[in-house]
Amino acid sequence: MSEEELKELLQDVKDYLHISWDDEKTDKNLTGMIKRGMAHLNKIAGVSNLDFMAEDSPKSLLLDYVRYANSQALEVFEMNFQSELLSLHLEYQSNAQEDSNEDTK
């Protein structure tokens, strides 16, 4: 992900969390949460390149991941979003399986 995309995603997160002020420390903390959330969701999906810029389930889950992380409630994120995380995993694993089947034909 480019720096420009990361800045755009940071602004989306700040809008989602209703953070209207600019503060270097807040931005640094949120950027760290975004990067950790992206890595965590990529791991759950079993891929390394989820599209967090598109208005789709990966971005929605990332916004909620950061919301929970920002509220120091990350330990309940997976429990509260279990069905969405499972759907994400199954969707990307089925896509990978379809791609694999096409490659063997």
Order of alpha helices (4+ residues) and beta strands (2+ residues): alpha-alpha-alpha-alpha-alpha
